[in-house]
Structures are given as structure tokens and as C-alpha cells.
Amino acid sequence: MGVEVDEIEVALLKIWRTQLGVEAKTATDGLRHELGITSQRVRAHAAALKFRNNILSLKSEDYLVRRVYDALRGEGGFGTARCGVKYLEDLTQDVEWTDPEALSKGRAKEFAKSFVRANQVICFGSCLERNMSTLRNYEGWTDADRTELAAYLKRLCPINLREGRRLKTRLRLGCHPLRSSAARMALTRNAECPCCGRGSETITHTVFDCPKFDSDRSDFFGRLEELWPQARDSSNAKYLETLMGDDPPQEIENLLYRSLISIFKRRLDILAAQGEGL
């Protein structure tokens, strides 16, 4: 089962990366957290737990499968059937599902869901503890305990602004066109802003400081303060925390997407004029 699960996982990760419009090198744990999903292995374990509970809910006097299962639980050896039963019994011990009687269908379903959610939080927490450079900003822009799809991805987005939303996702997950990310991925050793040459091409530099985007920035922040007055008193870090967060104010989302599209289009034009590819 392990090989099959891994193959499914690889195929699904490719699909999910395509759907979000992120690069292949985007951290898998970050990708899963953004989508509010867990690994196929954890999902398989949850399904196995419910399957075992279904067997135990059967009366042994009426169902052969229950009698066989009970018999195999008490036997030694490592035959195929025995290994399957041992896997199920060991799994229940690992997740502390130690109730000797079958749970109701509703309780079993909720236990399996809780098991999946707990694993999502644990896996993402472990990922953050590894201090992955691409997720350094993401850690401050997302709720680490969230187990559902990020709120901004649940909302309807006009077709002409979806590229802006994809750019936000890439900026959140740390694999984006800016050289501060490209340098980490060894695509270039020069992280200097290619547009102005006045500092490292970080998200903060691009959004707030690069003089080449002054006109885009002026339009964006002027309109932003009209729609979201509290922005007037925000620091750059607070701006990014809100704009790049899981659940920014809905009234400013389309404005953000439009601004990102404009900035990155102008950036590409500048690079093209310079004959550069990054």
C-alpha cells in the first residue's frame, strides 16, 4: 500500500501545484497548509480506522468477516490477512483509539476527522520548526492551526484578477519571481533588485520601496486608504501581514490583485528591456 499511496501523493501534488499556479519547488507542507489538506498516507490511515470500526460494529454470530477478524487478532504469524489485521490493531494503538467496542458511525467519523486535523497541525508545526527559508514570511502570514482552505482562496475571484491571486499565493509560499526567492533556489546568485539596483529584491522592497513602481504604488495605497481607513496608521510589516494574510478584508482583495498584476507586469517589461530573464 505504501508505494501506491506515494504514487497517488505525487500525482495529486502536481495537480494541486498546477491549480494554485505555484512552482514545483514550493514546499509541500506549505502547499498542503494553504489548501487545508493532509497527506494521502494520513487520509489512508483515517479510512482504515473507519473500516476497522465498521467490522467491529458487526455481530460475530451474524457475520463471518467479524469472526475471521476476531480470530486473526488472536493469532501469531505474518500471513497477508494477519498482517492486515495487525496493521489495523497497531494503528488504533498509535492513535489511541482504544475503545474495545465499536463506536457509532457518527462518532467514528468525527474521531477520524479529528485524527486528520491533528496531524495537519502537527505536520505543519514540524515544518515551521525546520526553519525553511521559503516559508519564513508565511509563518507570520498564516494561522498555523488552520486546517481548512485559506479564506482568500474560497472567495470568488474575477477571471482577469486570478493572476494577481496566484501571485499572492506564490509570495506567501516563498517561491516567487523576485530574486530574493530565486537566489534561494540557486537560479541566480545575485538577489539585487534588477529594476532599481538599490537593494535586495524582497517582497517589502518591491511593494513599498522600489522607485520603478512609484506610480503603481501611489494608485494602490491611495485607493487602499479610501477603502480601508485603518491602513493610514499601519507599518509596512502590518500592511503585508494583512494583505498577505489568510483572510484580508474582502473590500481590498481585488485592489491588491490588480496592483500585483500591474507591478509584476511592469517588472517583466523592465527586465525585457534590459535583456534579462530573471
C-alpha positions, 0 to 999 in steps of 0.5 A: 500500500505504501508505494501506491499511496506515494504514487497517488501523493505525487500525482495529486501534488502536481495537480494541486501545484498546477491549480494554485499556479505555484512552482514545483519547488514550493514546499509541500507542507506549505502547499498542503497548509494553504489548501487545508489538506493532509497527506494521502498516507494520513487520509489512508490511515483515517479510512482504515480506522473507519473500516476497522470500526465498521467490522467491529460494529458487526455481530460475530454470530451474524457475520463471518468477516467479524469472526475471521477478524476476531480470530486473526487478532488472536493469532501469531504469524505474518500471513497477508490477512494477519498482517492486515489485521495487525496493521489495523490493531497497531494503528488504533494503538498509535492513535489511541483509539482504544475503545474495545467496542465499536463506536457509532458511525457518527462518532467514528467519523468525527474521531477520524476527522479529528485524527486528520486535523491533528496531524495537519497541525502537527505536520505543519508545526514540524515544518515551521520548526525546520526553519525553511527559508521559503516559508519564513514570511508565511509563518507570520502570514498564516494561522498555523492551526488552520486546517481548512482552505485559506479564506482568500482562496474560497472567495470568488475571484474575477477571471482577469484578477486570478493572476494577481491571486496566484501571485499572492499565493506564490509570495506567501509560499516563498517561491516567487519571481523576485530574486530574493526567492530565486537566489534561494533556489540557486537560479541566480546568485545575485538577489539585487533588485534588477529594476532599481539596483538599490537593494535586495529584491524582497517582497517589502522592497518591491511593494513599498520601496522600489522607485520603478513602481512609484506610480503603481504604488501611489494608485494602490495605497491611495485607493487602499486608504479610501477603502480601508481607513485603518491602513493610514496608521499601519507599518509596512510589516502590518500592511503585508501581514494583512494583505498577505494574510489568510483572510484580508478584508474582502473590500481590498482583495481585488485592489491588491490583485490588480496592483500585483498584476500591474507591478509584476507586469511592469517588472517583466517589461523592465527586465525585457528591456534590459535583456534579462530573464530573471 
